[in-house]
Amino acid sequence: MNVIIIEDEKPSARRLQRMLGTLEIETNTMLHSVEEAIAWFKKNTHPDLIFLDIQLSDGLSFEIFDTLEINSAVIFTTAYDEYALQAFKLNSIDYLLKPIDEVDLAKAVAKFKLRLPSQQPVMIDFNDIKSMLVNPLDRTYKKRFSVKVGQHLKLIATEDIECFYSENKGTYAYTNDGRNYLLDVSLDQLEPDLDPTMFFRVSRKFYINVNAIKDMISYTNSRLQIKLNTFMEHEVIVARERVKDFKDWLE
């Protein structure tokens, strides 16, 4: 069985590779961008199964399918649940939300193996799709984060955090008293812990708190610049592909 991983976060790709290894599935090919994936598919035999992140460093992975005809089965691995309906228009086996649960991964692989003898697409109706997604109203979100300060642990109320951001392979929480705290998780891993009515991921680098927004300014290439109450260490820019969703989120 030929299996590949397309995931721009290399630590996440390696973690998935290890998890698949425990299921006795070997993955020797890992691709990290839309451009790299398209070039690879043009030169290589298409795999039986693709583990596919949706938001890659240079765009949405759906662009791969817009460019090439790919008949491989796909298991989506993403931090975003808003693409589920679009994903299931493709040869989708399952839609796994990050951080990926080992049991859910094993079930998705088992579902793929069931279709191997006939190689016929698995028919999934809308009720199946809904059952795979977690209703945000049913989720519980972190009220506080525990961070290490020297030899001490400090509790930070989530509502006091203006933004989460990544820098130099680290993830930081910036609080409204002007302090930065290093976290031991990635931005992708934060997704299930953050209330989507309070926090929005404006780019690959930033989650911002709606209550910390001081100003919004038109920016180049149809983007938006966000001014937060006290955070001034970096420009906070809403990525062009996120602007519409961001505006909808504000309403």
C-alpha positions as CSV (number, residue, x, y, z in Angstrom):
1,M,0.0,0.0,0.0
2,N,1.4,3.3,-1.1
3,V,0.7,6.1,1.4
4,I,1.9,9.8,1.4
5,I,1.5,12.7,3.8
6,I,0.9,16.3,2.7
7,E,1.4,18.6,5.7
8,D,3.2,21.9,5.9
9,E,4.0,21.6,9.7
10,K,6.9,19.2,9.7
11,P,6.5,18.2,13.4
12,S,2.9,17.4,12.7
13,A,3.9,15.3,9.7
14,R,6.4,13.4,11.6
15,R,3.9,12.8,14.5
16,L,1.4,11.4,12.0
17,Q,4.1,9.3,10.4
18,R,4.9,7.8,13.8
19,M,1.2,7.2,14.5
20,L,0.7,5.4,11.2
21,G,3.8,3.3,11.9
22,T,2.0,1.9,15.0
23,L,-0.7,0.8,12.6
24,E,1.9,-0.8,10.4
25,I,1.5,1.7,7.6
26,E,4.8,3.0,6.2
27,T,5.0,6.5,4.8
28,N,8.2,7.5,3.1
29,T,7.0,10.5,1.2
30,M,6.0,13.7,3.0
31,L,5.2,16.9,1.0
32,H,4.8,20.3,2.5
33,S,3.2,22.7,0.0
34,V,0.7,22.9,-2.8
35,E,3.5,23.6,-5.3
36,E,5.6,20.7,-4.1
37,A,2.7,18.4,-4.1
38,I,1.7,19.3,-7.7
39,A,5.3,18.8,-8.9
40,W,5.5,15.4,-7.1
41,F,2.2,14.1,-8.6
42,K,3.3,15.1,-12.1
43,K,6.4,12.9,-11.8
44,N,5.3,9.9,-9.6
45,T,2.7,7.2,-9.6
46,H,-0.3,8.4,-7.5
47,P,-0.6,6.7,-4.1
48,D,-3.4,4.6,-2.8
49,L,-4.0,7.0,0.1
50,I,-3.2,10.6,0.9
51,F,-3.2,12.1,4.4
52,L,-3.9,15.7,3.6
53,D,-3.8,18.9,5.5
54,I,-6.0,21.6,4.1
55,Q,-4.3,24.9,4.8
56,L,-0.7,24.6,3.5
57,S,2.0,27.3,3.5
58,D,1.2,28.5,-0.1
59,G,-2.6,28.0,-0.2
60,L,-5.4,25.5,0.3
61,S,-4.7,21.9,-0.7
62,F,-7.9,21.8,-2.8
63,E,-5.8,23.7,-5.4
64,I,-3.9,20.4,-6.0
65,F,-7.2,18.7,-7.2
66,D,-8.1,21.8,-9.3
67,T,-4.8,21.4,-11.2
68,L,-4.5,17.6,-11.5
69,E,-6.8,14.6,-11.8
70,I,-6.1,12.6,-8.7
71,N,-8.0,9.4,-7.9
72,S,-6.2,8.5,-4.7
73,A,-8.3,8.1,-1.5
74,V,-7.9,11.0,0.9
75,I,-8.1,11.3,4.7
76,F,-8.1,14.9,5.7
77,T,-6.1,16.0,8.7
78,T,-6.8,19.6,9.6
79,A,-7.4,22.1,12.4
80,Y,-10.4,23.6,10.6
81,D,-13.9,22.1,10.3
82,E,-15.4,24.6,7.9
83,Y,-14.0,22.8,4.9
84,A,-15.7,19.5,5.5
85,L,-18.4,19.7,2.8
86,Q,-15.9,20.8,0.2
87,A,-13.6,18.0,1.3
88,F,-16.3,15.3,0.9
89,K,-16.7,16.2,-2.8
90,L,-13.4,14.5,-3.3
91,N,-12.4,10.9,-2.8
92,S,-12.6,11.4,1.0
93,I,-12.5,8.5,3.5
94,D,-12.6,10.7,6.6
95,Y,-12.0,14.2,8.0
96,L,-9.9,14.2,11.2
97,L,-9.6,17.3,13.3
98,K,-6.2,18.1,14.9
99,P,-4.9,17.2,17.3
100,I,-5.5,13.8,15.8
101,D,-6.7,11.1,18.1
102,E,-5.2,7.6,17.8
103,V,-8.5,5.9,17.9
104,D,-10.0,8.1,15.3
105,L,-7.0,7.6,13.1
106,A,-7.3,3.8,13.4
107,K,-11.0,3.9,12.5
108,A,-10.2,6.1,9.4
109,V,-7.5,3.6,8.3
110,A,-9.9,0.7,8.8
111,K,-12.5,2.5,6.8
112,F,-10.0,2.9,3.9
113,K,-9.0,-0.8,4.1
114,L,-12.6,-1.9,3.7
115,R,-12.7,-0.3,0.2
116,L,-9.5,-1.9,-1.0
117,P,-10.9,-5.1,-2.6
118,S,-13.3,-3.3,-5.0
119,Q,-11.5,0.1,-5.1
120,Q,-15.0,1.7,-5.3
121,P,-15.6,5.1,-3.7
122,V,-17.2,5.0,-0.3
123,M,-20.6,6.6,-0.4
124,I,-21.1,9.0,2.6
125,D,-24.3,11.0,3.1
126,F,-24.6,14.3,4.8
127,N,-25.6,12.8,8.1
128,D,-22.3,10.9,8.1
129,I,-20.4,14.1,7.6
130,K,-22.3,15.9,10.4
131,S,-21.5,13.0,12.8
132,M,-17.8,13.4,12.1
133,L,-17.8,17.1,13.1
134,V,-17.9,18.3,16.7
135,N,-20.6,20.9,17.3
136,P,-18.9,24.0,18.7
137,L,-21.8,24.4,21.2
138,D,-20.9,21.0,22.7
139,R,-17.3,21.8,23.2
140,T,-15.7,23.0,26.4
141,Y,-12.8,25.5,26.1
142,K,-9.9,26.4,28.3
143,K,-10.6,29.0,30.9
144,R,-7.0,29.3,31.8
145,F,-3.5,28.3,30.8
146,S,-0.7,27.1,33.0
147,V,2.7,28.5,32.1
148,K,6.2,28.1,33.5
149,V,7.9,31.2,34.8
150,G,11.4,30.3,36.1
151,Q,10.8,27.6,38.7
152,H,7.2,28.6,39.2
153,L,3.9,27.8,37.5
154,K,1.5,30.7,36.7
155,L,-2.1,30.6,35.7
156,I,-3.3,33.0,33.0
157,A,-7.0,33.5,32.4
158,T,-7.8,33.0,28.7
159,E,-9.9,36.1,28.6
160,D,-6.7,38.1,29.5
161,I,-4.8,36.9,26.5
162,E,-4.8,39.4,23.6
163,C,-3.3,37.0,21.1
164,F,-1.4,33.8,20.6
165,Y,1.4,33.9,18.0
166,S,4.3,31.8,16.7
167,E,7.9,33.0,16.4
168,N,11.1,31.1,16.0
169,K,9.4,27.7,16.3
170,G,7.8,28.8,19.6
171,T,4.2,29.6,20.5
172,Y,3.5,32.5,22.8
173,A,0.5,34.0,24.7
174,Y,0.6,37.7,25.0
175,T,-1.5,39.1,27.8
176,N,-3.2,42.5,28.3
177,D,-0.6,43.5,30.9
178,G,2.1,43.4,28.2
179,R,3.8,40.1,29.0
180,N,4.7,37.2,26.8
181,Y,4.5,33.6,27.9
182,L,6.0,30.6,26.1
183,L,3.6,27.7,25.7
184,D,4.4,24.0,25.0
185,V,1.9,23.6,22.2
186,S,1.7,24.7,18.6
187,L,-0.9,27.1,17.2
188,D,-2.6,24.1,15.5
189,Q,-2.8,22.2,18.8
190,L,-4.4,25.3,20.4
191,E,-7.4,25.1,18.1
192,P,-9.6,22.7,20.2
193,D,-8.9,24.7,23.3
194,L,-10.0,28.2,22.1
195,D,-13.6,29.4,22.1
196,P,-14.2,30.3,18.4
197,T,-16.5,33.2,19.5
198,M,-13.6,34.8,21.3
199,F,-10.5,33.8,19.2
200,F,-9.9,33.8,15.4
201,R,-6.9,32.7,13.5
202,V,-6.2,35.6,11.2
203,S,-3.1,34.0,9.7
204,R,-0.7,31.1,10.1
205,K,1.1,33.1,12.8
206,F,-1.7,34.7,14.9
207,Y,-4.9,34.0,16.9
208,I,-6.4,37.2,18.2
209,N,-9.0,37.9,20.9
210,V,-12.0,39.8,19.6
211,N,-12.1,41.9,22.8
212,A,-8.5,43.1,22.2
213,I,-9.1,44.6,18.8
214,K,-8.5,48.4,18.9
215,D,-8.6,49.2,15.1
216,M,-8.8,47.6,11.7
217,I,-7.1,49.1,8.7
218,S,-7.2,48.3,5.0
219,Y,-3.8,46.8,3.9
220,T,-2.1,45.8,0.7
221,N,-3.4,42.9,-1.5
222,S,-6.9,43.0,-0.1
223,R,-5.7,42.2,3.5
224,L,-6.5,43.8,6.8
225,Q,-4.1,45.1,9.5
226,I,-5.3,44.6,13.0
227,K,-4.3,46.9,15.9
228,L,-4.6,45.3,19.3
229,N,-4.9,47.2,22.6
230,T,-1.3,46.8,23.7
231,F,0.4,44.3,21.4
232,M,2.9,46.1,19.2
233,E,5.8,43.6,18.8
234,H,4.7,42.5,15.3
235,E,2.2,43.6,12.6
236,V,-1.0,41.5,12.9
237,I,-2.2,41.0,9.3
238,V,-5.3,39.1,8.3
239,A,-4.3,36.8,5.4
240,R,-6.1,37.5,2.2
241,E,-7.8,34.1,2.1
242,R,-9.1,34.7,5.7
243,V,-10.5,38.2,5.3
244,K,-14.0,37.1,4.3
245,D,-14.3,34.6,7.1
246,F,-12.9,37.2,9.5
247,K,-15.5,39.7,8.6
248,D,-18.2,37.1,9.0
249,W,-16.8,36.2,12.4
250,L,-17.0,39.8,13.5
251,E,-20.7,40.1,12.8
